[in-house]
Amino acid sequence: MSDWAKKIKDEAKGLIAEAEQELTVLEGGDTVDLTADDTEPDSDPPQDRA
């Protein structure tokens, strides 16, 4: 794959991740930052809110 096509594909993935995060916020759910580095494994499973 050429360099420009890879750059466009990577940019599109970033834009999709940002849009999904914004939609999650607008829907009132918990935010998950899809662009963040996962440096810590999840030690506590997410808990449902009542």
N, CA, C and O atoms as a Maestro MAE file, in Angstrom:
{
 s_m_m2io_version
 :::
 2.0.0
}

f_m_ct {
 s_m_title
 :::
 protein
 m_atom[200] {
  # First column is atom index #
  i_m_mmod_type
  r_m_x_coord
  r_m_y_coord
  r_m_z_coord
  i_m_residue_number
  s_m_chain_name
  s_m_pdb_residue_name
  s_m_pdb_atom_name
  i_m_atomic_number
  :::
  1 25 0.866 -1.176 0.000 1 A "MET " " N  " 7
  2 3 0.000 0.000 0.000 1 A "MET " " CA " 6
  3 2 0.904 1.228 0.000 1 A "MET " " C  " 6
  4 15 1.896 1.285 0.726 1 A "MET " " O  " 8
  5 25 0.552 2.189 -0.808 2 A "SER " " N  " 7
  6 3 1.374 3.391 -0.884 2 A "SER " " CA " 6
  7 2 1.266 4.203 0.401 2 A "SER " " C  " 6
  8 15 0.326 4.048 1.181 2 A "SER " " O  " 8
  9 25 2.247 5.068 0.599 3 A "ASP " " N  " 7
  10 3 2.300 5.869 1.828 3 A "ASP " " CA " 6
  11 2 1.073 6.759 1.988 3 A "ASP " " C  " 6
  12 15 0.527 6.866 3.086 3 A "ASP " " O  " 8
  13 25 0.638 7.396 0.910 4 A "TRP " " N  " 7
  14 3 -0.510 8.314 1.031 4 A "TRP " " CA " 6
  15 2 -1.788 7.563 1.360 4 A "TRP " " C  " 6
  16 15 -2.629 8.065 2.106 4 A "TRP " " O  " 8
  17 25 -1.942 6.355 0.806 5 A "ALA " " N  " 7
  18 3 -3.142 5.571 1.106 5 A "ALA " " CA " 6
  19 2 -3.133 5.135 2.574 5 A "ALA " " C  " 6
  20 15 -4.175 5.137 3.229 5 A "ALA " " O  " 8
  21 25 -1.962 4.762 3.086 6 A "LYS " " N  " 7
  22 3 -1.855 4.362 4.488 6 A "LYS " " CA " 6
  23 2 -2.146 5.548 5.412 6 A "LYS " " C  " 6
  24 15 -2.816 5.389 6.432 6 A "LYS " " O  " 8
  25 25 -1.648 6.732 5.060 7 A "LYS " " N  " 7
  26 3 -1.911 7.933 5.863 7 A "LYS " " CA " 6
  27 2 -3.403 8.255 5.891 7 A "LYS " " C  " 6
  28 15 -3.947 8.601 6.939 7 A "LYS " " O  " 8
  29 25 -4.056 8.142 4.749 8 A "ILE " " N  " 7
  30 3 -5.494 8.415 4.684 8 A "ILE " " CA " 6
  31 2 -6.267 7.395 5.506 8 A "ILE " " C  " 6
  32 15 -7.198 7.752 6.228 8 A "ILE " " O  " 8
  33 25 -5.886 6.125 5.399 9 A "LYS " " N  " 7
  34 3 -6.556 5.066 6.160 9 A "LYS " " CA " 6
  35 2 -6.379 5.289 7.659 9 A "LYS " " C  " 6
  36 15 -7.335 5.139 8.421 9 A "LYS " " O  " 8
  37 25 -5.168 5.645 8.094 10 A "ASP " " N  " 7
  38 3 -4.914 5.909 9.517 10 A "ASP " " CA " 6
  39 2 -5.702 7.125 10.004 10 A "ASP " " C  " 6
  40 15 -6.231 7.121 11.116 10 A "ASP " " O  " 8
  41 25 -5.777 8.157 9.178 11 A "GLU " " N  " 7
  42 3 -6.543 9.355 9.541 11 A "GLU " " CA " 6
  43 2 -8.027 9.025 9.663 11 A "GLU " " C  " 6
  44 15 -8.704 9.510 10.569 11 A "GLU " " O  " 8
  45 25 -8.527 8.202 8.750 12 A "ALA " " N  " 7
  46 3 -9.936 7.808 8.801 12 A "ALA " " CA " 6
  47 2 -10.232 7.021 10.069 12 A "ALA " " C  " 6
  48 15 -11.270 7.230 10.697 12 A "ALA " " O  " 8
  49 25 -9.340 6.125 10.451 13 A "LYS " " N  " 7
  50 3 -9.533 5.356 11.686 13 A "LYS " " CA " 6
  51 2 -9.592 6.286 12.894 13 A "LYS " " C  " 6
  52 15 -10.407 6.085 13.794 13 A "LYS " " O  " 8
  53 25 -8.734 7.296 12.917 14 A "GLY " " N  " 7
  54 3 -8.741 8.264 14.014 14 A "GLY " " CA " 6
  55 2 -10.035 9.056 14.067 14 A "GLY " " C  " 6
  56 15 -10.586 9.285 15.144 14 A "GLY " " O  " 8
  57 25 -10.518 9.472 12.910 15 A "LEU " " N  " 7
  58 3 -11.769 10.231 12.855 15 A "LEU " " CA " 6
  59 2 -12.957 9.374 13.298 15 A "LEU " " C  " 6
  60 15 -13.855 9.861 13.985 15 A "LEU " " O  " 8
  61 25 -12.960 8.112 12.909 16 A "ILE " " N  " 7
  62 3 -14.040 7.209 13.317 16 A "ILE " " CA " 6
  63 2 -14.017 7.020 14.823 16 A "ILE " " C  " 6
  64 15 -15.068 7.030 15.465 16 A "ILE " " O  " 8
  65 25 -12.828 6.847 15.398 17 A "ALA " " N  " 7
  66 3 -12.716 6.667 16.845 17 A "ALA " " CA " 6
  67 2 -13.216 7.906 17.585 17 A "ALA " " C  " 6
  68 15 -13.910 7.785 18.595 17 A "ALA " " O  " 8
  69 25 -12.872 9.089 17.091 18 A "GLU " " N  " 7
  70 3 -13.337 10.330 17.714 18 A "GLU " " CA " 6
  71 2 -14.850 10.453 17.615 18 A "GLU " " C  " 6
  72 15 -15.503 10.841 18.584 18 A "GLU " " O  " 8
  73 25 -15.409 10.130 16.470 19 A "ALA " " N  " 7
  74 3 -16.858 10.224 16.285 19 A "ALA " " CA " 6
  75 2 -17.587 9.250 17.203 19 A "ALA " " C  " 6
  76 15 -18.607 9.603 17.794 19 A "ALA " " O  " 8
  77 25 -17.075 8.031 17.328 20 A "GLU " " N  " 7
  78 3 -17.706 7.053 18.215 20 A "GLU " " CA " 6
  79 2 -17.658 7.517 19.665 20 A "GLU " " C  " 6
  80 15 -18.608 7.312 20.420 20 A "GLU " " O  " 8
  81 25 -16.549 8.144 20.052 21 A "GLN " " N  " 7
  82 3 -16.427 8.650 21.415 21 A "GLN " " CA " 6
  83 2 -17.429 9.781 21.658 21 A "GLN " " C  " 6
  84 15 -18.072 9.819 22.707 21 A "GLN " " O  " 8
  85 25 -17.565 10.683 20.717 22 A "GLU " " N  " 7
  86 3 -18.522 11.781 20.861 22 A "GLU " " CA " 6
  87 2 -19.953 11.259 20.917 22 A "GLU " " C  " 6
  88 15 -20.764 11.768 21.690 22 A "GLU " " O  " 8
  89 25 -20.271 10.258 20.113 23 A "LEU " " N  " 7
  90 3 -21.614 9.682 20.150 23 A "LEU " " CA " 6
  91 2 -21.888 9.033 21.498 23 A "LEU " " C  " 6
  92 15 -23.001 9.118 22.017 23 A "LEU " " O  " 8
  93 25 -20.887 8.390 22.061 24 A "THR " " N  " 7
  94 3 -21.046 7.768 23.373 24 A "THR " " CA " 6
  95 2 -21.357 8.831 24.417 24 A "THR " " C  " 6
  96 15 -22.214 8.623 25.275 24 A "THR " " O  " 8
  97 25 -20.673 9.962 24.353 25 A "VAL " " N  " 7
  98 3 -20.914 11.057 25.295 25 A "VAL " " CA " 6
  99 2 -22.325 11.604 25.112 25 A "VAL " " C  " 6
  100 15 -23.036 11.841 26.088 25 A "VAL " " O  " 8
  101 25 -22.724 11.800 23.868 26 A "LEU " " N  " 7
  102 3 -24.055 12.334 23.601 26 A "LEU " " CA " 6
  103 2 -25.150 11.376 24.055 26 A "LEU " " C  " 6
  104 15 -26.221 11.815 24.473 26 A "LEU " " O  " 8
  105 25 -24.891 10.072 23.977 27 A "GLU " " N  " 7
  106 3 -25.866 9.082 24.398 27 A "GLU " " CA " 6
  107 2 -25.913 8.928 25.913 27 A "GLU " " C  " 6
  108 15 -26.821 8.289 26.444 27 A "GLU " " O  " 8
  109 25 -24.941 9.508 26.612 28 A "GLY " " N  " 7
  110 3 -24.935 9.472 28.067 28 A "GLY " " CA " 6
  111 2 -24.272 8.246 28.652 28 A "GLY " " C  " 6
  112 15 -24.400 7.993 29.850 28 A "GLY " " O  " 8
  113 25 -23.572 7.483 27.849 29 A "GLY " " N  " 7
  114 3 -22.874 6.301 28.350 29 A "GLY " " CA " 6
  115 2 -21.504 6.666 28.881 29 A "GLY " " C  " 6
  116 15 -21.061 7.808 28.766 29 A "GLY " " O  " 8
  117 25 -20.840 5.684 29.463 30 A "ASP " " N  " 7
  118 3 -19.479 5.888 29.920 30 A "ASP " " CA " 6
  119 2 -18.575 6.054 28.710 30 A "ASP " " C  " 6
  120 15 -18.756 5.384 27.694 30 A "ASP " " O  " 8
  121 25 -17.609 6.940 28.823 31 A "THR " " N  " 7
  122 3 -16.705 7.216 27.725 31 A "THR " " CA " 6
  123 2 -15.531 6.251 27.753 31 A "THR " " C  " 6
  124 15 -14.927 6.014 28.799 31 A "THR " " O  " 8
  125 25 -15.222 5.709 26.603 32 A "VAL " " N  " 7
  126 3 -14.042 4.867 26.442 32 A "VAL " " CA " 6
  127 2 -13.180 5.547 25.398 32 A "VAL " " C  " 6
  128 15 -13.602 5.727 24.255 32 A "VAL " " O  " 8
  129 25 -11.972 5.926 25.790 33 A "ASP " " N  " 7
  130 3 -11.082 6.608 24.865 33 A "ASP " " CA " 6
  131 2 -10.401 5.571 23.988 33 A "ASP " " C  " 6
  132 15 -9.473 4.892 24.426 33 A "ASP " " O  " 8
  133 25 -10.860 5.448 22.752 34 A "LEU " " N  " 7
  134 3 -10.333 4.448 21.841 34 A "LEU " " CA " 6
  135 2 -8.963 4.822 21.308 34 A "LEU " " C  " 6
  136 15 -8.269 3.979 20.739 34 A "LEU " " O  " 8
  137 25 -8.565 6.069 21.483 35 A "THR " " N  " 7
  138 3 -7.273 6.507 20.976 35 A "THR " " CA " 6
  139 2 -6.185 6.443 22.036 35 A "THR " " C  " 6
  140 15 -5.016 6.681 21.731 35 A "THR " " O  " 8
  141 25 -6.543 6.127 23.276 36 A "ALA " " N  " 7
  142 3 -5.557 6.085 24.357 36 A "ALA " " CA " 6
  143 2 -4.764 4.788 24.303 36 A "ALA " " C  " 6
  144 15 -5.253 3.755 23.845 36 A "ALA " " O  " 8
  145 25 -3.525 4.869 24.785 37 A "ASP " " N  " 7
  146 3 -2.706 3.668 24.884 37 A "ASP " " CA " 6
  147 2 -3.171 2.860 26.077 37 A "ASP " " C  " 6
  148 15 -3.427 3.408 27.149 37 A "ASP " " O  " 8
  149 25 -3.278 1.564 25.889 38 A "ASP " " N  " 7
  150 3 -3.705 0.673 26.969 38 A "ASP " " CA " 6
  151 2 -2.465 0.218 27.721 38 A "ASP " " C  " 6
  152 15 -1.878 -0.813 27.396 38 A "ASP " " O  " 8
  153 25 -2.068 0.996 28.733 39 A "THR " " N  " 7
  154 3 -0.861 0.683 29.479 39 A "THR " " CA " 6
  155 2 -1.157 -0.128 30.724 39 A "THR " " C  " 6
  156 15 -0.278 -0.828 31.224 39 A "THR " " O  " 8
  157 25 -2.373 -0.049 31.234 40 A "GLU " " N  " 7
  158 3 -2.743 -0.796 32.427 40 A "GLU " " CA " 6
  159 2 -3.863 -1.768 32.085 40 A "GLU " " C  " 6
  160 15 -4.881 -1.376 31.515 40 A "GLU " " O  " 8
  161 25 -3.672 -3.034 32.433 41 A "PRO " " N  " 7
  162 3 -4.783 -3.962 32.213 41 A "PRO " " CA " 6
  163 2 -5.921 -3.649 33.171 41 A "PRO " " C  " 6
  164 15 -5.693 -3.156 34.276 41 A "PRO " " O  " 8
  165 25 -7.130 -3.931 32.753 42 A "ASP " " N  " 7
  166 3 -8.288 -3.676 33.607 42 A "ASP " " CA " 6
  167 2 -8.253 -4.618 34.800 42 A "ASP " " C  " 6
  168 15 -8.383 -5.833 34.653 42 A "ASP " " O  " 8
  169 25 -8.075 -4.042 35.984 43 A "SER " " N  " 7
  170 3 -8.046 -4.866 37.186 43 A "SER " " CA " 6
  171 2 -9.444 -5.019 37.756 43 A "SER " " C  " 6
  172 15 -9.756 -6.030 38.385 43 A "SER " " O  " 8
  173 25 -10.282 -4.024 37.539 44 A "ASP " " N  " 7
  174 3 -11.648 -4.075 38.024 44 A "ASP " " CA " 6
  175 2 -12.587 -4.078 36.822 44 A "ASP " " C  " 6
  176 15 -12.494 -3.199 35.966 44 A "ASP " " O  " 8
  177 25 -13.487 -5.050 36.747 45 A "PRO " " N  " 7
  178 3 -14.444 -5.038 35.632 45 A "PRO " " CA " 6
  179 2 -15.408 -3.862 35.788 45 A "PRO " " C  " 6
  180 15 -15.704 -3.451 36.910 45 A "PRO " " O  " 8
  181 25 -15.898 -3.321 34.681 46 A "PRO " " N  " 7
  182 3 -16.851 -2.212 34.788 46 A "PRO " " CA " 6
  183 2 -18.130 -2.645 35.511 46 A "PRO " " C  " 6
  184 15 -18.597 -3.775 35.372 46 A "PRO " " O  " 8
  185 25 -18.671 -1.715 36.280 47 A "GLN " " N  " 7
  186 3 -19.876 -2.004 37.046 47 A "GLN " " CA " 6
  187 2 -21.052 -1.272 36.433 47 A "GLN " " C  " 6
  188 15 -20.925 -0.135 35.977 47 A "GLN " " O  " 8
  189 25 -22.192 -1.931 36.427 48 A "ASP " " N  " 7
  190 3 -23.396 -1.302 35.893 48 A "ASP " " CA " 6
  191 2 -23.896 -0.264 36.867 48 A "ASP " " C  " 6
  192 15 -23.869 -0.455 38.083 48 A "ASP " " O  " 8
  193 25 -24.352 0.841 36.308 49 A "ARG " " N  " 7
  194 3 -24.932 1.894 37.154 49 A "ARG " " CA " 6
  195 2 -26.410 1.620 37.334 49 A "ARG " " C  " 6
  196 15 -27.092 1.170 36.413 49 A "ARG " " O  " 8
  197 25 -26.888 1.893 38.513 50 A "ALA " " N  " 7
  198 3 -28.312 1.672 38.781 50 A "ALA " " CA " 6
  199 2 -29.117 2.893 38.448 50 A "ALA " " C  " 6
  200 15 -30.337 2.891 38.610 50 A "ALA " " O  " 8
  :::
 }
 m_bond[199] {
  # First column is bond index #
  i_m_from
  i_m_to
  i_m_order
  :::
  1 1 2 1
  2 2 3 1
  3 3 4 2
  4 3 5 1
  5 5 6 1
  6 6 7 1
  7 7 8 2
  8 7 9 1
  9 9 10 1
  10 10 11 1
  11 11 12 2
  12 11 13 1
  13 13 14 1
  14 14 15 1
  15 15 16 2
  16 15 17 1
  17 17 18 1
  18 18 19 1
  19 19 20 2
  20 19 21 1
  21 21 22 1
  22 22 23 1
  23 23 24 2
  24 23 25 1
  25 25 26 1
  26 26 27 1
  27 27 28 2
  28 27 29 1
  29 29 30 1
  30 30 31 1
  31 31 32 2
  32 31 33 1
  33 33 34 1
  34 34 35 1
  35 35 36 2
  36 35 37 1
  37 37 38 1
  38 38 39 1
  39 39 40 2
  40 39 41 1
  41 41 42 1
  42 42 43 1
  43 43 44 2
  44 43 45 1
  45 45 46 1
  46 46 47 1
  47 47 48 2
  48 47 49 1
  49 49 50 1
  50 50 51 1
  51 51 52 2
  52 51 53 1
  53 53 54 1
  54 54 55 1
  55 55 56 2
  56 55 57 1
  57 57 58 1
  58 58 59 1
  59 59 60 2
  60 59 61 1
  61 61 62 1
  62 62 63 1
  63 63 64 2
  64 63 65 1
  65 65 66 1
  66 66 67 1
  67 67 68 2
  68 67 69 1
  69 69 70 1
  70 70 71 1
  71 71 72 2
  72 71 73 1
  73 73 74 1
  74 74 75 1
  75 75 76 2
  76 75 77 1
  77 77 78 1
  78 78 79 1
  79 79 80 2
  80 79 81 1
  81 81 82 1
  82 82 83 1
  83 83 84 2
  84 83 85 1
  85 85 86 1
  86 86 87 1
  87 87 88 2
  88 87 89 1
  89 89 90 1
  90 90 91 1
  91 91 92 2
  92 91 93 1
  93 93 94 1
  94 94 95 1
  95 95 96 2
  96 95 97 1
  97 97 98 1
  98 98 99 1
  99 99 100 2
  100 99 101 1
  101 101 102 1
  102 102 103 1
  103 103 104 2
  104 103 105 1
  105 105 106 1
  106 106 107 1
  107 107 108 2
  108 107 109 1
  109 109 110 1
  110 110 111 1
  111 111 112 2
  112 111 113 1
  113 113 114 1
  114 114 115 1
  115 115 116 2
  116 115 117 1
  117 117 118 1
  118 118 119 1
  119 119 120 2
  120 119 121 1
  121 121 122 1
  122 122 123 1
  123 123 124 2
  124 123 125 1
  125 125 126 1
  126 126 127 1
  127 127 128 2
  128 127 129 1
  129 129 130 1
  130 130 131 1
  131 131 132 2
  132 131 133 1
  133 133 134 1
  134 134 135 1
  135 135 136 2
  136 135 137 1
  137 137 138 1
  138 138 139 1
  139 139 140 2
  140 139 141 1
  141 141 142 1
  142 142 143 1
  143 143 144 2
  144 143 145 1
  145 145 146 1
  146 146 147 1
  147 147 148 2
  148 147 149 1
  149 149 150 1
  150 150 151 1
  151 151 152 2
  152 151 153 1
  153 153 154 1
  154 154 155 1
  155 155 156 2
  156 155 157 1
  157 157 158 1
  158 158 159 1
  159 159 160 2
  160 159 161 1
  161 161 162 1
  162 162 163 1
  163 163 164 2
  164 163 165 1
  165 165 166 1
  166 166 167 1
  167 167 168 2
  168 167 169 1
  169 169 170 1
  170 170 171 1
  171 171 172 2
  172 171 173 1
  173 173 174 1
  174 174 175 1
  175 175 176 2
  176 175 177 1
  177 177 178 1
  178 178 179 1
  179 179 180 2
  180 179 181 1
  181 181 182 1
  182 182 183 1
  183 183 184 2
  184 183 185 1
  185 185 186 1
  186 186 187 1
  187 187 188 2
  188 187 189 1
  189 189 190 1
  190 190 191 1
  191 191 192 2
  192 191 193 1
  193 193 194 1
  194 194 195 1
  195 195 196 2
  196 195 197 1
  197 197 198 1
  198 198 199 1
  199 199 200 2
  :::
 }
}
